[in-house]
C-alpha cells in the first residue's frame, strides 16, 4: 500500500506484507532471509503487478486529449468486441450477467469499468499513443524515491518481441484495459492516480 500527498507527491505512508518485527530484525535476520514469503521484499517499490482497470483512465485521457473522443461521445457496449476475428474479448459485465452496459460516454465507461468501451477507444488510440501517455504518468519507470525500486514495463510491440513473442494488432485491446504485459509497482500506480 502507498499513500501519496496529492499536493506535492510526497509519500505519506507505505506498507508491504508480509512484514517483520523491526525490534527483532537483527536476531531474526537469517530466518527472514530464508522465509519463502520474502518479508524483506518491499512490494510497494520492488514488486510489479498488472494495473488492471486503473489503466483505463490513461486510455481515456489519451483519447480525449487527442480528440478521438469527446466527453459526450457514446459507444454502444455490445458485450462481445468483434472488430478483430481474434481476439473477441467480452466486457466483464456481459461475461458475468449476459447483459451489456449499453451506450456509454467516457465518464460512464470509467464508472462502470466498461471493457467494451475501452477496447474500442484503445484500438482507435493505438499502442504508440497509449505508451506515450503511460510514460507521461510515470508507469513503467522508476519514480526516483530514495529506495531500491523496480522500473516495471508498459506493454508494447518492442517489449513483446524482446521476450521472443509476436505482437498482434489485437493485443491493443488487453493493453487498453491494463492487461497484456504491463507491470507496474504500487508506488508508480499511486503517483499516477495522485496526478
C-alpha positions in Angstrom: 0.0 0.0 0.0 1.2 3.5 -0.8 -0.4 6.8 0.3 0.6 9.9 -1.6 0.1 13.6 -0.7 -1.6 14.9 -3.9 -0.3 18.4 -3.2 3.4 17.6 -3.5 3.7 13.9 -4.4 5.3 13.1 -1.0 4.9 9.6 0.3 2.8 9.8 3.5 2.7 6.0 4.2 4.0 2.9 2.6 3.5 -0.7 3.7 4.4 -4.1 2.4 3.0 -7.5 3.5 4.1 -9.9 4.8 6.1 -7.8 7.2 8.5 -8.4 10.1 9.1 -7.1 13.6 11.7 -4.3 13.5 12.5 -4.9 17.2 13.7 -8.4 16.5 15.1 -7.8 13.0 18.8 -8.4 13.9 18.1 -11.6 15.8 15.7 -13.0 13.1 17.6 -11.8 10.1 18.7 -15.2 8.8 15.2 -16.6 9.3 13.7 -13.6 7.5 16.1 -14.2 4.6 15.1 -17.9 4.4 11.3 -17.2 4.7 9.7 -18.3 1.4 7.1 -15.4 1.7 10.1 -13.0 1.5 9.1 -10.4 4.1 12.2 -8.4 3.4 10.9 -7.5 -0.1 9.3 -4.1 -0.2 6.5 -4.9 -2.6 5.4 -1.2 -2.8 8.6 -0.3 -4.6 10.2 -3.6 -5.8 7.3 -5.8 -7.0 5.3 -5.3 -10.2 1.7 -6.1 -10.8 -0.7 -5.6 -13.7 -2.6 -2.3 -13.2 -5.9 -3.7 -14.5 -8.8 -1.3 -14.8 -6.9 1.5 -13.2 -5.2 1.9 -16.6 -8.5 2.7 -18.3 -8.1 6.3 -17.2 -4.9 6.6 -19.2 -6.7 5.2 -22.2 -9.5 7.7 -21.7 -7.1 10.7 -21.3 -5.2 9.7 -24.4 -8.4 9.5 -26.4 -9.8 12.8 -25.0 -6.5 14.7 -25.4 -6.0 13.5 -29.0 -9.6 14.3 -30.0 -10.5 10.7 -30.7 -13.5 11.0 -28.4 -15.2 13.9 -26.7 -16.7 13.8 -23.2 -20.1 13.2 -24.7 -19.1 10.6 -27.4 -21.1 7.4 -26.8 -20.1 3.9 -27.7 -22.6 1.1 -27.6 -21.4 -1.8 -25.4 -22.4 -4.9 -27.4 -20.9 -7.4 -24.9 -18.5 -9.1 -27.3 -16.0 -7.0 -29.1 -15.9 -8.3 -32.7 -13.6 -5.9 -34.6 -10.9 -8.5 -35.0 -11.5 -12.1 -36.0 -9.4 -12.9 -32.9 -9.3 -12.0 -30.1 -13.0 -11.3 -29.5 -13.0 -10.4 -25.8 -16.1 -9.8 -23.7 -16.9 -7.0 -21.4 -16.8 -8.3 -17.8 -20.5 -7.3 -17.4 -21.6 -9.4 -20.4 -19.4 -12.3 -19.3 -20.9 -12.2 -15.8 -24.5 -11.2 -16.3 -25.1 -11.8 -20.1 -26.2 -8.1 -20.3 -24.4 -5.0 -21.6 -23.8 -1.5 -20.3 -25.5 -0.1 -23.4 -24.5 3.4 -24.6 -21.5 4.7 -22.6 -19.7 8.1 -22.6 -16.2 8.3 -21.1 -17.4 9.1 -17.6 -19.9 6.3 -17.6 -17.4 3.9 -19.0 -14.9 4.7 -16.2 -17.7 4.5 -13.6 -18.9 1.1 -14.9 -15.4 -0.1 -15.9 -16.8 -1.0 -19.3 -14.2 -3.1 -21.1 -16.0 -2.8 -24.4 -15.8 1.0 -24.4 -12.0 0.8 -23.7 -11.4 -1.9 -26.3 -12.8 0.4 -29.0 -11.1 3.6 -27.7 -7.8 1.8 -27.2 -7.9 0.4 -30.7 -8.6 3.9 -32.1 -5.8 5.5 -29.9 -3.2 2.9 -30.9 -0.3 1.4 -29.0 2.1 4.3 -29.6 -0.1 6.9 -28.1 -1.1 4.7 -25.2 2.5 4.0 -24.4 3.3 7.7 -24.7 0.5 8.6 -22.1 1.5 5.8 -19.8 5.1 7.2 -19.8 3.8 10.7 -19.2 2.1 9.4 -16.0 5.3 7.6 -15.0 4.2 4.0 -15.5 7.0 1.5 -16.3 9.7 3.7 -15.0 11.4 4.4 -11.6 9.9 7.2 -9.6 13.1 8.4 -8.1 12.2 7.6 -4.5 15.3 7.1 -2.3 14.7 3.3 -2.0 15.5 0.5 -4.3 12.8 0.2 -6.8 11.8 -1.8 -9.9 11.1 0.0 -13.1 8.3 -2.2 -14.4 7.1 -2.2 -18.0 4.3 -0.9 -20.2 3.2 -3.4 -22.9 4.4 -2.6 -26.4 5.4 -4.4 -29.6 9.0 -3.9 -28.8 8.7 -5.5 -25.3 6.7 -8.4 -26.6 9.4 -9.0 -29.3 12.2 -8.7 -26.7 10.6 -11.7 -25.0 10.6 -13.7 -28.2 6.9 -13.2 -28.7 4.9 -11.8 -31.7 2.9 -8.7 -31.3 -0.6 -8.9 -32.9 -2.7 -5.9 -33.7 -5.4 -7.2 -31.4 -3.1 -7.1 -28.4 -4.0 -3.4 -28.0 -7.4 -4.5 -26.6 -5.9 -6.0 -23.5 -3.3 -3.2 -23.2 -6.2 -0.6 -23.1 -7.7 -2.2 -20.0 -4.4 -2.6 -18.1 -3.6 -6.2 -19.0 -1.2 -7.8 -21.6 2.4 -7.5 -20.3 2.0 -4.1 -18.4 3.5 -4.5 -14.9 3.9 -1.5 -12.5 4.8 -1.0 -8.9 2.3 0.2 -6.3 4.2 3.4 -5.9 4.0 4.1 -9.7 0.3 3.5 -9.6 -0.1 5.7 -6.5 1.8 8.5 -8.3 -0.3 8.1 -11.4 -3.6 8.3 -9.5 -2.4 11.2 -7.4 -1.5 13.0 -10.6 
